[in-house]
Amino acid sequence: MKAIYDVAAPAKLNLFLHVVGKRPDGYHLLQSIFALIDWADTLHFERRADGRLARHDSGQTSGVLPEDDLCLRAARALKEASGCELGADIHIEKRLPAGAGMGGGSSDAASTLLALNRLWGLNWPLSRLLPLGLKLGADVPFFLGGRNAFVEGIGEILHPVDLPAGRVYAVVKPAVSIATKQIFSSPLLARSDSVAIVAGFPAHNGSGANKARGDADWLKQGWGRNDLQAPAEAASSEVTQALQLLQNRFGNSRMTGSGSAVFAEVDGKDGMSSQSKATMLPELPAAWTGRICHGLTQHPLLGWAD
């Protein structure tokens, strides 16, 4: 059994996001396509025999480390549920921007569960990790599932989809971060009618598997939307500015999650060099960040909890 693992924690984009209802406990019910991209954090795990869990950072993140971030909460949840007496040092090379709506914290937590499941020799199946993930956050089950998905409920109902290969996206994160609670409490929050078939993404076909139509160019056709986008634009003009930058450059733009990151699909650029791709982004204001990303067909840790 290995004592050290280095793993990736990729981000996701919400290719659309519809609010379709609200539960009695106040949680909003959603429908969305979650798409994995290759913008990712890197997590380093070293097994400890003394049972201690310690969080460290590598790279750009500075300042005091959080005492109870999602990674530590994930590690503690797995340790408590399993009764494992081992511990771990957790180092995170943080590349994903915080407060972006790209699921960075949830992805880190999911990769933590998957890595420690192996590092500690637990070998739990995915079915045992998913309930732990859902308690940590609504997006965590998606990253544990490991495949692009049509997502329902509060994020826990996953229908895997095969998205067309070779998709490339320009992703921009403005300096501003907007609290999710602020977005969902906004009077501008839209509500969509629940749909059974989502613009080429059938919830169920004859075989019971979800397939995405290869020619379902819904971004360019303007199908779907992000129901959280209007509240986010009202909360910050930077979101509107970012959307307009990408709209002007690529002819399409949309916010992901509850923001503030926005994205656009890029045509026919899959074979370009990294240097050429970097020049495709419009010039960004100070403190903004962005990059050209590839869509992933599956999570790098898919199968780690089989």
PLY file of the C-alpha trace (Angstrom):
ply
format ascii 1.0
element vertex 306
property float x
property float y
property float z
element edge 305
property int vertex1
property int vertex2
end_header
0.00 0.00 0.00
1.48 3.32 -1.06
2.11 5.93 1.63
2.02 8.97 -0.70
-0.43 10.10 -3.38
-0.51 13.12 -5.69
-3.95 13.65 -7.21
-5.83 16.19 -9.27
-9.00 18.05 -8.30
-10.51 19.46 -11.52
-13.06 22.24 -11.78
-16.47 22.07 -13.42
-18.59 24.37 -15.56
-22.38 24.57 -15.41
-23.25 24.49 -19.10
-26.69 25.64 -18.02
-28.36 25.92 -14.63
-32.12 26.02 -14.05
-33.84 26.56 -10.70
-36.90 24.29 -10.81
-38.25 24.36 -7.26
-37.54 24.66 -3.58
-37.57 22.06 -0.81
-39.37 22.65 2.50
-35.97 23.03 4.19
-35.13 25.99 1.96
-32.71 24.28 -0.45
-33.35 25.09 -4.10
-33.89 22.27 -6.60
-31.77 22.54 -9.74
-31.24 21.03 -13.14
-27.85 21.47 -14.77
-25.19 19.93 -16.95
-21.93 19.72 -15.00
-18.88 19.49 -17.28
-15.37 18.69 -16.03
-12.50 20.86 -17.27
-8.72 20.56 -17.01
-8.20 23.59 -14.75
-7.37 21.83 -11.49
-5.81 21.96 -8.05
-3.17 19.37 -7.13
-3.37 17.63 -3.76
-0.50 15.76 -2.10
-1.24 13.21 0.65
1.24 11.49 2.97
0.06 8.82 5.41
0.73 9.37 9.11
0.81 6.60 11.70
-0.06 8.91 14.61
-3.64 9.54 13.47
-3.14 13.29 13.07
-4.67 15.24 10.17
-2.67 18.30 9.12
-3.37 20.76 6.31
-0.57 22.53 4.44
-0.48 24.68 1.32
1.87 24.81 -1.63
2.19 27.47 -4.29
0.23 30.66 -4.49
-1.98 30.51 -1.40
-0.66 32.60 1.49
-1.75 33.63 4.95
-3.20 31.56 7.77
-4.58 28.18 6.72
-8.22 27.48 7.57
-8.72 25.20 10.54
-11.86 23.58 9.18
-11.80 23.78 5.38
-13.59 21.22 3.20
-10.52 19.03 2.80
-10.04 18.64 6.55
-13.76 18.16 7.04
-13.71 15.42 4.38
-10.74 13.73 6.01
-12.31 13.89 9.47
-15.64 12.57 8.16
-13.96 9.55 6.53
-11.78 8.89 9.57
-14.75 9.03 11.94
-17.05 6.93 9.73
-14.42 4.26 9.12
-12.81 4.20 12.55
-9.41 4.39 10.87
-6.53 5.14 13.25
-4.22 6.51 10.54
-3.78 10.19 9.71
-2.43 12.27 6.83
-0.54 15.39 5.86
-2.50 17.19 3.14
-0.75 19.68 0.87
-2.76 21.67 -1.69
-1.29 23.44 -4.69
-4.16 25.84 -5.25
-4.68 26.85 -8.87
-8.46 27.23 -8.99
-9.79 30.66 -8.02
-12.02 30.82 -4.95
-15.58 32.10 -5.16
-15.81 31.27 -8.84
-18.77 28.87 -9.06
-16.41 26.23 -10.47
-16.64 23.83 -7.53
-13.01 24.14 -6.43
-13.57 23.44 -2.74
-15.99 20.60 -3.45
-13.57 19.05 -5.93
-10.76 19.21 -3.36
-13.02 17.48 -0.82
-13.98 14.73 -3.27
-10.35 14.08 -4.21
-9.53 13.97 -0.50
-12.13 11.25 0.12
-10.96 9.22 -2.87
-7.27 9.54 -2.04
-7.57 8.77 1.68
-9.86 5.83 0.90
-6.83 4.30 -0.85
-4.09 5.75 1.33
-5.64 4.24 4.45
-6.45 0.92 2.75
-10.19 1.26 3.37
-11.19 0.35 -0.19
-14.75 1.56 0.31
-17.01 1.45 -2.75
-18.36 4.68 -4.17
-21.76 3.97 -2.62
-20.24 4.41 0.86
-18.39 7.62 -0.01
-21.31 9.40 -1.67
-23.34 10.01 1.54
-20.24 11.49 3.19
-19.73 13.71 0.17
-23.29 15.01 0.15
-23.01 16.06 3.80
-19.95 18.12 2.88
-21.57 19.95 -0.04
-24.06 19.55 -2.87
-21.35 19.49 -5.58
-19.15 16.86 -3.92
-21.13 13.81 -5.18
-20.60 14.98 -8.77
-16.82 15.00 -8.39
-16.95 11.63 -6.65
-19.04 10.21 -9.50
-16.30 11.06 -11.94
-18.30 11.67 -15.11
-19.94 14.64 -16.80
-23.55 14.59 -15.71
-27.06 15.94 -15.99
-27.63 16.91 -12.36
-30.92 17.24 -10.48
-32.13 17.75 -6.92
-29.69 19.84 -4.91
-26.83 18.18 -6.79
-27.11 14.62 -5.52
-29.06 13.08 -8.43
-26.56 12.32 -11.20
-27.26 11.06 -14.72
-23.93 10.57 -16.55
-23.76 12.14 -20.02
-21.28 11.73 -22.86
-20.41 15.27 -23.93
-18.86 15.80 -27.38
-15.09 15.35 -27.21
-12.64 18.15 -27.90
-14.64 21.01 -26.39
-12.55 24.04 -25.51
-13.67 26.87 -23.23
-12.39 30.32 -22.34
-12.93 30.82 -18.60
-12.58 34.17 -16.83
-12.85 34.88 -13.09
-13.35 38.55 -12.14
-11.80 39.83 -8.93
-15.16 39.93 -7.17
-16.60 36.92 -5.34
-20.32 36.78 -4.56
-21.80 34.85 -1.66
-24.05 32.00 -2.80
-26.61 32.95 -0.14
-26.84 36.44 -1.64
-27.62 34.99 -5.08
-30.32 32.57 -3.92
-32.02 35.20 -1.77
-32.20 37.75 -4.58
-35.65 38.84 -5.83
-34.19 38.58 -9.35
-33.72 34.81 -9.05
-35.54 33.21 -11.97
-37.38 29.91 -11.86
-37.63 27.53 -14.81
-40.23 24.93 -15.61
-38.90 21.45 -14.89
-37.92 19.64 -18.10
-37.68 15.93 -18.79
-35.58 16.24 -21.96
-32.91 18.90 -21.94
-31.96 20.20 -25.40
-30.38 17.04 -26.73
-29.60 15.63 -23.28
-32.38 13.09 -22.65
-32.86 12.29 -19.01
-33.45 8.69 -20.05
-33.39 6.99 -23.43
-34.31 3.46 -24.40
-31.05 2.01 -23.08
-31.23 3.86 -19.77
-27.96 5.68 -20.48
-27.63 9.40 -21.09
-26.13 10.48 -24.39
-25.35 14.01 -25.48
-26.03 14.76 -29.11
-22.75 15.54 -30.85
-24.36 18.42 -32.74
-26.15 19.89 -29.72
-24.46 23.29 -29.94
-26.75 24.77 -27.32
-24.35 27.51 -26.27
-24.31 29.03 -29.74
-28.03 28.46 -30.22
-28.73 30.31 -26.99
-30.64 27.38 -25.51
-30.81 27.23 -21.77
-29.37 29.76 -19.38
-28.07 30.19 -15.88
-30.96 31.31 -13.67
-28.43 32.67 -11.16
-26.81 35.01 -13.67
-29.22 37.95 -13.34
-28.84 38.17 -9.53
-25.05 37.95 -9.91
-24.98 40.74 -12.49
-27.13 42.88 -10.21
-24.69 42.21 -7.36
-21.58 43.12 -9.35
-20.96 44.93 -12.62
-17.75 42.88 -12.97
-19.82 39.82 -13.88
-21.53 41.79 -16.65
-18.18 43.13 -17.84
-16.69 39.62 -17.98
-19.68 38.27 -19.87
-19.43 41.08 -22.41
-15.69 40.54 -22.90
-16.23 36.88 -23.83
-19.35 37.64 -25.86
-17.40 40.12 -27.97
-14.47 37.74 -28.47
-16.23 34.38 -28.96
-19.88 35.16 -29.73
-21.21 33.40 -26.64
-20.85 33.69 -22.87
-22.47 32.40 -19.72
-21.85 32.41 -15.98
-21.05 29.14 -14.23
-22.66 28.12 -10.93
-23.43 31.06 -8.68
-20.47 32.95 -10.16
-18.50 34.99 -10.47
-16.60 33.06 -13.18
-17.94 33.15 -16.73
-17.06 31.08 -19.79
-17.45 30.82 -23.54
-17.07 27.92 -25.93
-14.14 28.30 -28.32
-14.38 26.90 -31.85
-11.77 24.62 -33.37
-8.83 25.48 -31.14
-8.08 22.07 -29.66
-4.76 21.62 -31.48
-3.27 24.99 -30.58
-0.17 25.36 -28.44
-0.44 26.63 -24.88
1.18 29.89 -25.89
-1.28 30.42 -28.74
-4.23 29.63 -26.50
-3.10 32.18 -23.94
-3.30 34.91 -26.55
-6.93 34.03 -27.33
-8.21 35.50 -24.07
-9.13 39.18 -24.15
-6.99 41.49 -22.06
-8.21 41.21 -18.48
-8.37 43.90 -15.78
-5.94 43.73 -12.88
-6.69 41.00 -10.30
-8.81 39.03 -12.80
-7.69 35.57 -13.90
-8.52 33.35 -16.84
-7.36 30.56 -19.08
-8.30 28.40 -22.05
-9.55 25.03 -20.79
-10.28 21.64 -22.32
-13.34 19.63 -21.41
-12.59 16.28 -19.76
-14.44 13.09 -20.65
-13.93 11.77 -17.11
-12.41 12.64 -13.74
-8.73 11.69 -13.33
-9.66 9.57 -10.28
-12.57 7.75 -11.92
-12.54 4.16 -10.64
-10.62 4.86 -7.44
-13.60 3.73 -5.38
-14.80 0.81 -7.49
0 1
1 2
2 3
3 4
4 5
5 6
6 7
7 8
8 9
9 10
10 11
11 12
12 13
13 14
14 15
15 16
16 17
17 18
18 19
19 20
20 21
21 22
22 23
23 24
24 25
25 26
26 27
27 28
28 29
29 30
30 31
31 32
32 33
33 34
34 35
35 36
36 37
37 38
38 39
39 40
40 41
41 42
42 43
43 44
44 45
45 46
46 47
47 48
48 49
49 50
50 51
51 52
52 53
53 54
54 55
55 56
56 57
57 58
58 59
59 60
60 61
61 62
62 63
63 64
64 65
65 66
66 67
67 68
68 69
69 70
70 71
71 72
72 73
73 74
74 75
75 76
76 77
77 78
78 79
79 80
80 81
81 82
82 83
83 84
84 85
85 86
86 87
87 88
88 89
89 90
90 91
91 92
92 93
93 94
94 95
95 96
96 97
97 98
98 99
99 100
100 101
101 102
102 103
103 104
104 105
105 106
106 107
107 108
108 109
109 110
110 111
111 112
112 113
113 114
114 115
115 116
116 117
117 118
118 119
119 120
120 121
121 122
122 123
123 124
124 125
125 126
126 127
127 128
128 129
129 130
130 131
131 132
132 133
133 134
134 135
135 136
136 137
137 138
138 139
139 140
140 141
141 142
142 143
143 144
144 145
145 146
146 147
147 148
148 149
149 150
150 151
151 152
152 153
153 154
154 155
155 156
156 157
157 158
158 159
159 160
160 161
161 162
162 163
163 164
164 165
165 166
166 167
167 168
168 169
169 170
170 171
171 172
172 173
173 174
174 175
175 176
176 177
177 178
178 179
179 180
180 181
181 182
182 183
183 184
184 185
185 186
186 187
187 188
188 189
189 190
190 191
191 192
192 193
193 194
194 195
195 196
196 197
197 198
198 199
199 200
200 201
201 202
202 203
203 204
204 205
205 206
206 207
207 208
208 209
209 210
210 211
211 212
212 213
213 214
214 215
215 216
216 217
217 218
218 219
219 220
220 221
221 222
222 223
223 224
224 225
225 226
226 227
227 228
228 229
229 230
230 231
231 232
232 233
233 234
234 235
235 236
236 237
237 238
238 239
239 240
240 241
241 242
242 243
243 244
244 245
245 246
246 247
247 248
248 249
249 250
250 251
251 252
252 253
253 254
254 255
255 256
256 257
257 258
258 259
259 260
260 261
261 262
262 263
263 264
264 265
265 266
266 267
267 268
268 269
269 270
270 271
271 272
272 273
273 274
274 275
275 276
276 277
277 278
278 279
279 280
280 281
281 282
282 283
283 284
284 285
285 286
286 287
287 288
288 289
289 290
290 291
291 292
292 293
293 294
294 295
295 296
296 297
297 298
298 299
299 300
300 301
301 302
302 303
303 304
304 305
